Amino acid sequence: MKTSAGILLFKKEKNSLYYFLVHPGGPFWKNKDLGSWSIPKGEILPDENPLDRALKEFKEETGKIIDGKFIELSAIKQKGGKTVYAWALESDLDTADLYSNTFALEWPPKSGKIMEIPEVDQWQWFPSEEAQQRINTAQKDFIIQLENIVKNQ
């Protein structure tokens, strides 16, 4: 079964938490919003350290290198069966100059037409309630876990 690793970036403003989420690029995701956003993440290769993969994916999907005190969250299983590992990090990231790597996609399928698609086409900070509506349903658990950790600090 496939496994991925990612980073849940968060920041505190006044008494509220905000979450940094990414929207997948490409024609399939073009008009999808609620439930389609995600933490920056990617597939873990065999024998790869999951946190190293999470940091590589963050760089690929935002163009930024992040570092700090990572909070390990409990893994979740998405609807398709993929297990996702995540680490939370408190950090404020300016979204103005972010960029994503691209990949080749045949679209429409079996058309022979190849498009270069950005892995991520939008980046945004959302307050907790809105983040929980926009994020992939299974990944919502990462936000809930983190909020329980922050409350109990």
C-alpha positions in Angstrom: 0.0 0.0 0.0 1.2 3.5 -0.8 2.5 5.8 1.9 3.1 9.6 1.9 4.6 12.1 4.2 3.9 15.8 4.6 4.1 18.9 6.7 1.2 20.7 8.4 2.4 24.3 8.7 0.5 26.4 11.2 0.7 29.8 12.7 -0.9 31.5 15.7 -2.6 34.9 15.3 -4.3 36.4 18.4 -6.1 33.3 19.8 -6.6 31.6 16.5 -4.7 28.9 14.5 -4.2 29.2 10.8 -3.1 26.3 8.5 -1.1 26.4 5.2 -2.7 24.2 2.6 -2.0 23.5 -1.0 -4.4 22.8 -3.9 -3.3 20.2 -6.5 -2.8 21.4 -10.0 -4.1 19.9 -13.3 -7.4 19.6 -15.1 -8.9 16.9 -12.7 -8.7 19.3 -9.7 -9.4 22.6 -11.6 -12.9 23.2 -10.3 -12.7 21.2 -7.1 -12.4 23.1 -3.8 -13.9 21.7 -0.5 -12.2 18.5 0.4 -9.6 18.8 -2.3 -6.9 20.8 -0.5 -4.0 19.0 1.2 -0.9 19.4 3.3 2.2 19.5 1.1 3.1 15.8 0.8 4.5 13.1 -1.4 5.1 9.4 -1.7 7.7 7.8 0.5 10.3 5.8 -1.4 11.5 2.4 -0.1 14.1 2.9 2.7 13.5 6.6 2.8 13.1 8.6 6.1 9.5 9.9 6.1 10.4 13.3 7.6 13.1 13.7 4.9 10.5 13.0 2.2 8.0 15.4 3.8 10.7 18.2 3.7 11.6 17.4 0.1 7.9 17.5 -0.9 7.4 20.8 0.8 10.3 22.3 -1.1 9.1 20.8 -4.4 5.5 22.1 -3.9 6.4 25.6 -2.5 10.0 26.4 -3.5 10.8 26.9 0.2 13.1 25.1 2.6 11.7 25.0 6.2 13.2 24.0 9.4 12.3 24.1 13.1 10.8 22.0 15.9 8.6 19.4 14.2 5.7 17.9 16.0 5.0 14.3 14.9 1.3 13.6 14.4 -0.3 10.2 14.2 -0.6 8.8 10.7 -4.0 8.7 9.0 -5.5 6.5 6.2 -7.1 8.2 3.3 -10.2 6.9 1.5 -8.2 5.2 -1.3 -6.1 3.3 1.3 -3.0 5.5 1.3 -1.4 6.0 4.7 -0.1 9.6 5.3 2.5 10.5 7.9 2.7 14.2 9.0 4.6 16.6 11.1 3.4 19.9 12.2 5.6 23.0 12.3 4.8 26.5 13.6 6.1 29.0 11.0 4.8 31.9 9.1 5.3 31.6 5.3 4.7 34.4 2.8 2.7 33.0 -0.1 3.7 35.8 -2.5 6.7 34.1 -4.1 5.9 30.4 -3.9 6.3 28.1 -6.9 5.7 24.4 -7.6 7.6 21.9 -9.7 5.7 20.5 -12.7 5.0 17.0 -14.2 4.0 15.8 -17.6 0.3 14.6 -18.0 -1.5 13.2 -20.9 -4.8 15.2 -21.2 -7.4 14.3 -22.1 -6.5 10.7 -21.3 -5.4 8.6 -24.4 -5.3 11.8 -26.5 -1.6 11.7 -27.1 -1.5 15.4 -25.9 1.1 16.0 -23.2 0.7 19.0 -20.8 3.2 20.3 -18.2 1.1 20.6 -15.0 2.2 22.3 -11.8 2.0 19.8 -8.9 0.3 22.6 -6.9 -1.6 25.5 -8.4 -2.6 27.4 -5.2 -1.3 28.0 -1.7 -3.3 29.6 1.1 -3.5 30.1 4.8 -6.9 29.2 6.3 -8.4 29.7 9.7 -9.1 26.4 11.5 -12.7 26.0 10.7 -12.3 26.8 6.9 -9.1 24.6 6.7 -11.1 21.7 8.1 -13.7 22.1 5.3 -11.2 22.5 2.5 -8.7 19.8 3.4 -9.0 16.2 2.3 -11.5 14.6 4.7 -9.0 12.1 6.2 -6.3 14.8 6.6 -8.7 16.9 8.8 -7.6 14.6 11.6 -4.1 16.2 11.5 -5.7 19.6 12.3 -7.7 18.1 15.1 -4.6 16.3 16.6 -2.6 19.4 16.5 -5.2 21.6 18.1 -5.4 19.0 21.0 -1.7 19.2 21.4 -1.6 23.0 21.3 -4.5 23.2 23.8 -2.7 21.0 26.2 0.7 22.8 26.1 
